[in-house]
Amino acid sequence: MYYPYKQAILKVQGIHSCHLHYLQRQGCIEFIPPQKTRLRNYWNIKTRTNLKNIKLEFPGIKLNKHDKALGIIITELEQDINNYYIDWLKIYIYLFISVSFFNTYIEADIKIFHQGNWNSYTTINDKLRHKRITDLLKICYLMCAKYYPDFKLSEDMFTDILTKTPWDIFRFDPTGNLVRLFEDYLPGLPKEIPLQISKTKLSKIEQIPEKTPEEIDEKDLLKYILTTLQLIMEQLLDYESLIHDLLLEHFFNHDILIGVDSKEEHEFVKKNT
């Protein structure tokens, strides 16, 4: 009596299973094996790669309007300790209202994306200070190489260390930590340099000329290094305070250019800029 009904259920289950395996092959979902035999299989959307493939397979779905998709992106971003300054609530809202912002976060390499955002800031928003920092880094490197023969670091390495070290943590840190940092990453420089820097708590001790000279005396090197570090810290602090507004402005303009801007996006930008 119930045979046709059961047959119909099995047919639907078969179609359902085929569709799920197809989505798995397309990279849209992940298979979660049952913890015990004879239990039903589970499937889930877990990664940005899944979201990217869903977008390709089903372009009509507005993924940025689904809490599951937003949660996946936020969870992956939170795992990067370099994103410590990010306001995740703002990012969640931006992902929700901006199609371009959401698509970028599921398609782009996040590290390259954030580096590009930094490059845009230093090239457009903060170009004068960035040039000042670049000029000071160069003269500090050249003078270190000139006055201290044991200093063998390349200019690129020197620049990388000075611009990427979180100097703020050494303001009130024991002197020994700063000395060890110089010994490990800036070998060849005299111990007196980190000792003197530590005494100043990384504050500028004297003003230096606005125009960077081609050469400086050894006795003036410390104040040039301190000024450089102070500018680097100020630049990063300003960037961290502005990054959310910069992202909002960039992707709002991009949404307008490609015609995917929405009424709610316009209202949000008006209220928050």
Buried (B, 14 or more C-beta within 10 A) or exposed (E): EEEEEEEEEEEEEEEEEEEBBEBBEBBBBBEEEEEEEEEEEEBEBBBBEBBBBBBEEEEEEEBBEBEEBBEBBBEBBEEEEEEEEBEEEBBBBBBBBBBBBBBBBBEEEBEEBBEEBBEEBBEEEBEEBBEBBBBBBBBBBBBBBEBBEEBEBEEEEBBEBBBEBEBEEBEEBEEEEBBEBBEEBBEBBBEEBBBBBBEBEBEBEEEBEEEBEEEBEEEEBBBBBBBBBBBBBEBBEBBEEBBBEBBBEBBBEBBEEEEEBEEEBBEBBEEEE
